Amino acid sequence: MASQQYSSELEMANSASLSVYDGDSAYAPKIDPAKDSQLYMDAKQLSQRSPISQAGVWILSWLVPGLGMFSEAYWVFSVGNLKGIFRAEYPNCWKSYSQCSSGLINSLTYTQVAGIIAGQITLGFLADRIGRKWGSVTTASLMLIGGILILASAGNSPHGIFLMYTTCQVIFGYGVGGEYPIASSSAAERAEADKQLQFKRGETVILVFAMQGWGNWFNTMVLVVLLACFHENKSPYHTSHLNDVWRISYAIGLVPIITMLMWRIFFLRESAVWVGKRRALKATGVNSRLSLIKFWMWVKLYWHRQAGTALSWFVWDFAFYGNKLFQSTFIGIIVPHASLKTSLEWTLLNSTVALVGYYFAAFTVDRAWMGRRRMQMIGFAWMFVLFLVCAIAYKPLTHPSGIHWFQFLYFFSSFWGQFGPNATTWLLPGELFPTEARAMSHGLSAAVGKAGALVAGVVFALTSDQGKFYISAACGLAGVLCTFLFIPDITGLDLREGDRRWIKNVEGKGNAYYGEAINPRYLSVFERYILGYGRNYSPAKEMEIRKAEVAVLR
């Protein structure tokens, strides 16, 4: 009897959560999805606005939520951009290591990534428990504190300066780590809650993520402009000017963080999807926490998806961050003996090419002929081909007669990296898991990805320039195979179907779910042919069950 009552409550909770956006259930909280989408107006008001107003509202829908990823890239990628400036300003630290230990200098990147990994795991888990707004405010606060401390890095010696600089990178990295799962989950849920965006979910999420590309671009541009303003166009450089350049660049980087924090404190609404699911469950007396039993159910149902998203992200970050860490080496091959400003200008060109890739991804990912899975496989395949060509033909390509082909291949790989795995590895973990575990799952995948960046830093340091391209090509091939086996394409699938399937399984009646979440077209190769998840798919049976649920609720 108790079991039947518990089952009934779960059915009612799930049905209520499914209808929270339609207002069909007495259990559903009264939530205005338009508020959560941060558009300030409902669909009727929006349709009455001029095309210019509509365009402005559309831009704000991803510009403001994307400030976190903008700041992440501006500050995280600045470490690579500033290495040349630090070498010129502090040669005894960065070249001879007479005033700073090599361990301290080499640990700079690793400590930052370690902080990011910790934030991705812990803040991603907490965001599923406490809420998206709380998580967003927390990440912005940590980034602001860390940013101020990085800007103020000081000491009695260069060693003291970089000891503080490195330590503060951990604080900033911890906040950035939380931004990954929270921003992706919030963007996916914002699209799910807004009927106008339901069929543009991938576009909405990737447009938020594309702000990462702008952050990287603006940081590089700011450094180029500042070097020009101080007339530091070639060696020898004035160390006081170089010190002003990197500190001013960080001061400018604080502006979007402060703006983001104020917005999130005073204007950001809690995710309607997250609130709706929890209130609907509480209304029926069902425990909305991710208990140990639910955790093991999550492992049983989604371990392969977690493995697929995590491994895909690992091989992507291995190649991507490995190349970012040693970008100066590659540019040095293209432009030997380049000045600081010239090196940054080439970096800016690479960032521009990559930025175009973000928008190609955003505007095609929801198309039936593309989708998430195909986009990721194509991007990885191009990585494999382009880097393999660079590796095999390394000597003729690096000869002066072939350097322009080398330049084209390297930059073209940046385009396909963004128009592929960089966008999809961030998008997919926010879609493939139920609401109760969405941010946690995204955080775990992102953490494994960042571990790839750590490993790349070690491996690339021990590898020849030609060997780096062979390794990057191998990562592309591994990404294709991992995506083919473990990644489903849920383009067009309502995320609420995933929640419905999840609750059915938590109830112990997984075999009684016949809906779209187990439609073979939305399953991975592993799920279809090894696990056989699609065998129960029956739209007719699912329709009968839903009619019965609606009748009970009314």
C-alpha positions in Angstrom: 0.0 0.0 0.0 2.8 2.4 0.9 4.6 1.4 -2.2 1.5 2.2 -4.3 1.1 5.5 -2.6 4.8 6.4 -3.1 4.5 5.4 -6.8 1.4 7.6 -7.2 3.1 10.5 -5.6 6.0 10.2 -8.0 3.7 10.0 -11.0 1.9 13.1 -9.8 5.1 15.0 -9.1 6.5 14.1 -12.5 3.3 15.1 -14.3 3.1 18.3 -12.3 6.7 19.2 -13.3 5.9 18.4 -16.9 3.0 20.7 -16.9 4.5 23.5 -14.9 5.0 25.5 -18.0 1.5 25.0 -19.3 -0.4 25.7 -16.0 -2.3 22.4 -16.2 -1.6 21.3 -12.7 -2.6 22.4 -9.2 0.8 21.1 -8.0 2.7 23.4 -10.4 4.1 26.6 -9.0 3.1 29.8 -10.7 6.3 30.8 -12.5 6.7 33.2 -15.3 9.2 31.7 -17.7 9.7 35.1 -19.4 11.2 36.4 -16.2 13.7 33.6 -16.0 14.7 34.2 -19.6 15.7 37.7 -18.6 13.9 39.3 -21.5 11.8 41.7 -19.4 8.7 41.0 -21.5 6.4 38.2 -22.4 6.0 36.8 -25.9 3.0 39.1 -26.7 4.9 42.2 -25.8 8.0 41.0 -27.7 6.0 40.4 -30.9 4.7 44.0 -30.8 8.2 45.5 -30.6 10.1 46.7 -33.6 12.7 44.5 -35.3 15.4 46.6 -33.8 13.9 46.1 -30.3 13.5 42.4 -30.8 17.2 42.2 -32.0 18.3 44.0 -28.9 16.3 41.7 -26.6 17.7 38.7 -28.4 21.2 39.9 -27.9 20.7 40.6 -24.2 19.3 37.1 -23.8 22.8 35.7 -24.3 25.1 38.7 -23.8 24.3 39.2 -20.1 24.2 35.5 -19.1 27.4 35.1 -21.1 29.4 37.6 -19.0 30.7 34.7 -16.8 32.2 32.9 -19.8 33.5 36.2 -21.1 35.3 36.9 -17.8 36.5 33.2 -17.7 38.3 33.5 -21.0 39.5 37.0 -20.5 41.3 36.0 -17.3 42.2 32.4 -17.9 43.7 32.9 -21.3 45.5 36.0 -20.2 48.0 33.8 -18.4 49.2 32.5 -21.8 49.0 36.0 -23.4 51.1 37.5 -20.6 53.9 35.0 -20.5 55.9 37.0 -23.1 55.4 40.2 -21.1 56.5 38.5 -17.9 59.6 37.1 -19.5 60.6 40.6 -20.7 59.7 42.3 -17.4 61.1 39.6 -15.1 63.9 37.8 -17.0 65.5 36.6 -13.8 62.2 34.8 -12.9 61.1 33.6 -16.3 64.3 32.9 -18.1 67.3 32.3 -15.7 65.1 31.4 -12.6 67.7 33.1 -10.4 65.0 35.1 -8.5 62.1 32.6 -8.8 62.1 28.9 -8.7 61.2 27.1 -12.0 58.7 25.1 -10.0 56.8 28.3 -9.0 56.7 29.6 -12.6 55.7 26.3 -14.1 53.0 25.7 -11.4 51.1 28.9 -12.5 49.0 27.2 -15.1 48.6 24.0 -13.1 47.3 25.8 -9.9 44.8 27.8 -11.9 43.5 24.6 -13.6 43.4 22.8 -10.2 41.2 25.6 -8.8 38.9 25.3 -11.9 38.5 21.6 -11.4 37.7 22.0 -7.7 35.0 24.6 -8.6 33.5 22.5 -11.3 32.9 19.5 -9.1 31.9 21.2 -5.8 29.9 24.2 -7.1 28.3 22.1 -9.8 27.0 19.7 -7.1 25.8 22.5 -4.9 24.0 24.3 -7.7 21.7 21.2 -8.1 20.9 21.3 -4.4 20.6 25.1 -3.6 19.8 26.7 -7.0 21.2 28.3 -10.1 21.0 31.9 -8.8 22.8 31.1 -5.6 25.5 29.3 -7.6 25.8 32.2 -10.1 26.2 34.8 -7.4 28.8 32.6 -5.6 30.9 32.1 -8.8 30.8 35.8 -9.6 31.8 36.8 -6.1 34.7 34.4 -6.0 35.9 35.6 -9.5 35.7 39.3 -8.2 37.7 38.5 -5.1 40.3 36.5 -7.0 40.5 39.1 -9.7 41.2 42.0 -7.3 43.9 40.0 -5.5 45.5 39.0 -8.9 45.5 42.7 -9.9 47.0 43.7 -6.5 49.8 41.0 -6.5 52.8 42.4 -4.7 55.8 41.3 -2.8 59.3 42.3 -1.6 60.8 40.5 -4.6 59.6 39.1 -7.9 59.3 35.7 -6.2 56.8 37.2 -3.7 54.8 38.8 -6.5 54.4 35.6 -8.4 53.8 33.6 -5.3 50.8 35.8 -4.6 49.8 35.9 -8.3 49.8 32.1 -8.5 48.0 31.6 -5.2 45.2 34.1 -6.2 44.8 32.2 -9.5 43.4 29.3 -7.5 40.7 31.5 -5.9 39.7 32.9 -9.3 39.9 29.5 -10.9 37.6 28.1 -8.3 34.9 30.6 -9.1 35.5 30.1 -12.9 35.1 26.3 -12.3 31.6 26.8 -11.0 30.6 29.0 -13.9 30.9 26.1 -16.3 28.1 23.8 -15.0 25.9 26.6 -13.7 26.0 28.8 -16.9 25.4 25.8 -19.2 22.5 24.4 -17.0 20.9 27.8 -16.6 21.0 28.5 -20.4 19.5 25.1 -21.3 16.8 25.5 -18.7 16.1 29.0 -19.8 15.5 27.8 -23.3 13.4 24.9 -22.0 11.1 27.2 -20.0 10.6 29.7 -22.8 8.4 28.3 -25.6 10.0 30.7 -28.1 13.4 29.2 -27.4 12.6 25.5 -27.0 13.6 24.7 -30.6 16.6 27.0 -30.3 18.0 25.4 -27.2 21.4 24.6 -28.7 21.7 28.0 -30.2 20.8 29.7 -26.9 23.4 27.7 -24.9 26.2 28.1 -27.5 25.6 31.9 -27.9 26.1 32.2 -24.1 29.2 30.0 -24.5 30.5 32.1 -27.5 31.2 34.9 -25.0 34.2 32.8 -24.1 35.6 33.6 -27.6 34.9 37.3 -27.1 36.7 37.3 -23.7 39.8 35.7 -25.3 39.6 38.2 -28.2 39.2 41.3 -26.0 42.0 40.3 -23.6 44.4 40.0 -26.6 43.1 43.2 -28.1 43.5 45.1 -24.9 47.1 44.0 -24.5 47.9 45.0 -28.1 46.3 48.4 -27.6 48.1 49.0 -24.3 51.5 48.0 -25.7 50.9 50.4 -28.6 49.8 53.2 -26.1 53.0 52.8 -24.2 55.1 52.6 -27.4 56.4 49.1 -26.5 56.5 47.9 -30.1 59.9 46.2 -30.0 62.8 45.3 -27.7 64.3 46.7 -25.5 61.2 47.2 -23.3 60.6 49.5 -20.3 59.8 47.2 -17.4 57.7 49.8 -15.7 55.6 50.1 -18.8 55.1 46.4 -19.1 54.1 46.3 -15.4 51.4 48.9 -16.2 50.2 47.0 -19.2 49.4 43.8 -17.4 47.9 45.5 -14.4 45.7 47.8 -16.4 44.5 44.9 -18.5 43.4 43.1 -15.4 41.7 46.3 -14.1 39.7 46.5 -17.3 38.8 42.8 -16.8 37.2 43.6 -13.5 34.5 45.7 -15.1 32.5 42.8 -16.6 32.8 40.8 -13.4 31.4 43.7 -11.3 28.6 44.2 -13.8 27.8 40.5 -13.8 27.7 40.3 -10.0 25.4 43.3 -9.6 23.1 41.9 -12.3 22.9 38.5 -10.6 22.3 39.9 -7.2 19.6 42.3 -8.1 18.0 41.1 -11.3 18.6 37.4 -11.9 15.6 35.1 -11.3 15.9 31.6 -10.2 15.6 29.0 -13.0 11.9 28.2 -13.6 12.8 24.6 -14.5 14.8 24.0 -11.3 12.2 25.7 -9.1 9.3 23.9 -10.8 10.8 20.5 -10.4 11.6 20.9 -6.7 8.3 22.5 -5.8 6.3 19.9 -7.7 8.1 17.2 -5.8 7.7 18.9 -2.5 4.0 19.4 -3.1 3.5 15.6 -3.3 5.8 14.9 -0.4 8.5 13.3 -2.5 12.1 13.9 -1.4 13.6 16.2 -3.9 17.2 15.6 -2.8 19.7 13.5 -4.6 19.9 10.7 -2.1 22.4 7.9 -2.2 19.8 5.6 -3.8 19.1 8.3 -6.5 22.9 8.7 -7.0 23.4 5.0 -7.7 20.4 5.1 -10.0 22.0 8.0 -11.8 25.2 6.0 -12.1 23.3 3.0 -13.5 21.3 5.0 -16.0 23.9 7.6 -17.2 27.4 6.3 -16.6 28.0 5.8 -20.3 26.8 9.3 -21.1 28.9 10.7 -18.3 31.9 8.7 -19.7 31.1 9.9 -23.2 30.9 13.6 -22.4 33.8 13.5 -20.0 36.2 11.6 -22.3 35.2 13.8 -25.3 36.0 16.9 -23.2 39.2 15.4 -22.0 40.7 14.8 -25.5 39.4 18.2 -26.7 40.9 20.1 -23.8 44.1 18.1 -24.1 44.6 19.3 -27.7 43.0 22.7 -27.2 44.8 23.8 -24.0 47.9 22.1 -25.0 48.0 24.2 -28.1 47.0 27.4 -26.2 49.9 26.7 -23.7 52.4 26.4 -26.5 50.8 28.8 -28.9 53.8 31.1 -28.7 55.9 28.2 -29.9 53.7 27.7 -33.0 53.6 31.5 -33.7 57.4 31.5 -33.3 57.6 29.0 -36.1 55.4 31.2 -38.3 57.1 34.5 -37.3 60.6 33.9 -35.9 61.9 36.6 -33.5 58.6 38.4 -33.3 58.1 41.2 -30.8 55.6 41.0 -28.0 53.1 43.1 -29.9 53.6 41.1 -33.1 53.1 37.8 -31.3 49.9 39.1 -29.7 48.7 40.3 -33.1 49.0 36.8 -34.5 47.3 35.5 -31.4 44.5 38.0 -32.1 44.1 36.7 -35.6 43.9 33.2 -34.4 41.2 34.3 -31.8 39.2 36.0 -34.6 39.2 32.8 -36.7 38.1 30.8 -33.7 35.4 33.3 -32.8 33.8 32.8 -36.2 33.6 29.1 -35.4 31.5 29.7 -32.3 28.8 31.4 -34.4 28.8 28.8 -37.1 28.2 26.3 -34.3 25.4 28.3 -32.7 23.4 28.8 -35.9 23.6 25.2 -37.2 23.5 23.1 -34.0 19.7 22.9 -33.9 19.4 22.1 -37.7 18.2 18.6 -38.4 21.0 18.0 -40.9 23.6 18.9 -38.3 22.7 18.3 -34.7 25.1 18.0 -31.7 26.5 14.5 -32.4 27.3 15.1 -36.0 28.9 18.5 -35.3 31.1 17.1 -32.6 32.3 14.2 -34.9 32.9 16.6 -37.8 35.0 18.9 -35.6 37.1 16.1 -34.2 37.5 14.6 -37.7 38.9 17.9 -39.0 41.2 18.2 -36.0 42.6 14.7 -36.8 43.1 15.5 -40.5 44.6 19.0 -40.1 46.9 18.1 -37.3 48.0 14.9 -38.9 48.9 16.9 -42.1 50.9 19.3 -39.9 52.7 16.5 -38.3 53.6 14.4 -41.4 54.6 17.4 -43.5 56.1 19.3 -40.6 59.5 20.0 -42.2 58.3 21.3 -45.6 55.5 23.3 -43.9 57.9 25.0 -41.5 60.3 25.9 -44.4 60.0 29.5 -45.5 58.4 28.4 -48.8 55.6 26.5 -47.0 55.0 28.7 -44.0 51.8 30.2 -45.3 50.3 26.7 -45.7 51.3 25.9 -42.1 49.7 29.1 -41.0 46.5 28.2 -42.8 46.3 24.7 -41.4 46.9 25.9 -37.8 44.3 28.6 -38.0 41.8 26.5 -39.9 42.1 23.9 -37.1 41.1 26.7 -34.6 37.9 27.3 -36.6 36.9 23.6 -36.6 37.7 23.3 -33.0 35.1 25.9 -32.1 32.7 24.8 -34.8 32.7 21.4 -33.2 34.0 20.0 -29.9 34.6 23.2 -28.0 30.9 24.2 -28.4 29.4 20.7 -28.1 31.4 19.5 -25.1 30.0 22.5 -23.2 26.4 22.0 -24.5 25.9 18.3 -24.2 26.4 17.7 -20.5 23.7 20.4 -19.9 21.2 18.4 -22.0 21.9 14.7 -21.5 21.1 14.4 -17.8 18.0 15.1 -15.6 17.4 18.4 -13.9 18.3 17.0 -10.4 21.8 16.1 -11.6 22.4 18.4 -14.5 24.9 20.8 -13.0 26.7 18.0 -11.1 27.0 16.0 -14.3 28.2 19.0 -16.3 30.8 19.8 -13.6 32.2 16.3 -13.6 32.6 16.3 -17.3 34.2 19.7 -17.3 36.5 18.6 -14.5 37.7 15.6 -16.5 38.2 18.0 -19.4 40.3 20.3 -17.4 42.3 17.3 -16.2 43.1 16.8 -19.9 44.5 20.4 -19.9 46.7 19.5 -16.9 48.0 16.4 -18.6 48.6 18.3 -21.8 50.8 20.8 -20.0 53.1 18.0 -18.8 53.1 15.9 -22.0 53.6 18.8 -24.4 56.5 20.1 -22.3 58.3 16.8 -23.0 57.4 16.6 -26.6 59.0 18.0 -29.8 57.0 20.5 -31.8 56.3 17.9 -34.5 55.2 15.4 -31.8 52.7 17.9 -30.5 50.8 17.8 -33.8 50.8 13.9 -33.8 49.4 13.9 -30.3 46.7 16.5 -31.2 45.8 14.4 -34.2 45.4 11.3 -32.0 43.1 13.3 -29.7 40.9 14.2 -32.7 40.6 10.5 -33.7 39.8 9.5 -30.1 37.1 12.1 -30.0 35.5 10.8 -33.2 35.4 7.2 -31.7 34.1 8.3 -28.3 31.4 10.5 -29.8 30.3 7.7 -32.2 29.9 5.2 -29.4 28.6 7.1 -26.4 27.1 10.4 -27.4 23.4 10.5 -28.4 21.9 13.3 -30.5 18.9 14.8 -28.6 18.4 17.7 -31.0 14.7 18.5 -30.8 14.0 16.4 -27.7 12.2 18.1 -24.9 14.4 18.0 -21.8 11.3 17.3 -19.7 11.2 13.8 -21.3 14.5 13.1 -19.7 13.1 14.1 -16.3 10.0 11.9 -16.8 12.2 8.9 -17.7 14.4 9.7 -14.6 11.5 9.7 -12.1 10.0 6.5 -13.6 13.3 4.8 -13.0 13.7 6.2 -9.5 10.3 4.9 -8.8 11.5 1.4 -9.9 9.2 1.4 -12.9 11.7 2.2 -15.6 10.2 -0.5 -17.9 6.9 1.4 -17.7 8.3 4.4 -19.6 7.7 4.3 -23.3 8.3 7.9 -24.3 10.6 9.9 -26.5 13.6 9.8 -24.3 14.1 6.2 -25.4 13.3 6.8 -29.0 16.2 5.1 -30.8 16.9 8.4 -32.7 17.7 10.0 -29.4 20.0 7.2 -28.1 23.7 6.6 -28.6 25.0 3.6 -30.4 26.0 2.1 -27.1 22.5 2.6 -25.6 20.7 1.2 -28.7 22.8 -1.9 -29.5 24.5 -2.8 -26.2 22.0 -1.7 -23.6 18.9 -2.1 -25.7 17.2 1.0 -24.2 15.1 1.6 -27.3 13.2 -1.7 -27.1 10.4 -0.3 -24.9 9.7 2.7 -27.1 6.0 2.9 -27.8 4.3 6.3 -28.4 0.9 4.8 -28.2 1.4 3.3 -24.8 3.0 6.5 -23.5 0.0 8.5 -24.7 -2.4 6.2 -22.8 -0.4 6.6 -19.6 -0.3 10.4 -19.9 -4.1 10.6 -20.5 -4.6 8.6 -17.3 -2.2 10.9 -15.4 -4.0 14.0 -16.6 -7.4 12.5 -15.6 -6.1 11.8 -12.1 -4.6 15.3 -11.7 -7.9 16.9 -12.7 
